[in-house]
Amino acid sequence: MKKPTAASLGETGRYLARSMAQSLRLMVGLPDYDTYLSHMARTHPDREPMSYEAFFKERLEARYGGGKGRCC
């Protein structure tokens, strides 16, 4: 079995920290703008991504119905 190096442990730690942060944001309903930007660059390179403000507003409207009087 190969012994882990400090560099590989550091990379693993950063990966775990990013994964935990993303999971926590998803649990509390905060949209992940960086993931959206990566998705847009990867799958829709011909389209300009929304600004952070527009993205956040769109996610809030998608989650809460944009004030359409939806009941719980």
N, C-alpha and C positions, 0 to 999 in steps of 0.2 A: 504494500500500500504506500502511495506517495505521501510524503509529509507536506502539510500545507505551509505555504510561505506567508510572510507578513503581508505581501502585496495581495495575495489571493484572499487572505482573511479580511483585509481592508475593503476589497471589492465586494466581498460577500456581505460585510457589515453595511456598506452603502446601499447595496441592493435591498437588504432587509429593511433598512430605514426608509427607503423610498416606498417599498411595498406597504409597510405599516402606515406611513403617512397617507398614501393613496386609499388604503382600506378605511382609515379613520375618517377621511373626507367623505368617502362614499356612505359611511354609516350615518353621518350627520347631515348628509344631503348637499354638501358643498361641491359644486362642479369643478372638474379638473381641467383647467384651461390648457396646461402643457400637454396633456394627453390628446385633447382636441386638436391642438396645433400639429402634433406628430401625425395624427390620423389624417388631417387635411393634406399635409405635405406628402404622405405616403400614398393615399388613395385618390386624392382630388387635386393634383398639382396645378391644374388649369384654373382652379377657383381660388379667389382671395378669401382667406379666413376672416371671420368676424373679429371685431375689436374685443378686448376683454369685457368692456361694458356691455356691448351688444350680446356677447356670449352669455354673460351672467344673467342679463335680463331675459333672454330666450329660455335659459334653463329654469329660472324662477317661474316663468309663465307655463312652461311645460309641466313643472311639478305641481303648481298650485292653481292652474287653470286660468291665469291671467285675469282674475277678478270676475269671473263669469258666474259667481254666486253658487259654486258647487258646494254641496253639503258633504260633510265628512262621511 
